[in-house]
């Protein structure tokens, strides 16, 4: 799915985490592991702010240290950015799906636990489909 680079920097109080893709993201942890875990929540907040501000969500850049967005959040980002790329607003998506606007708001809300069948429908309405695969975790 989507994984964003995170830059870690040790200081006197723990580990500072920032992201080159989201300059507004700053979080910390007592150690590397905690800083990376907190980065997932911080990314969610940064993405939510971008979506509420009608701004693009950047494509992940390169970087050695990365955090992976939760699957449902990644799908919502793909839907949102697909809509922006095609100049499709919420009203148009609602019309295409025969939904009310609050239903569209929920499929775009990264905090809402949308059902995958709803996400499939929304993606289909913008000409995309979700393909699921797995890979073995190494390390």
Helices and strands as residue ranges (DSSP letters): E 3-5, E 7-11, E 14-18, E 26-29, H 32-52, E 66-68, H 71-85, H 90-97, H 101-108, H 116-125
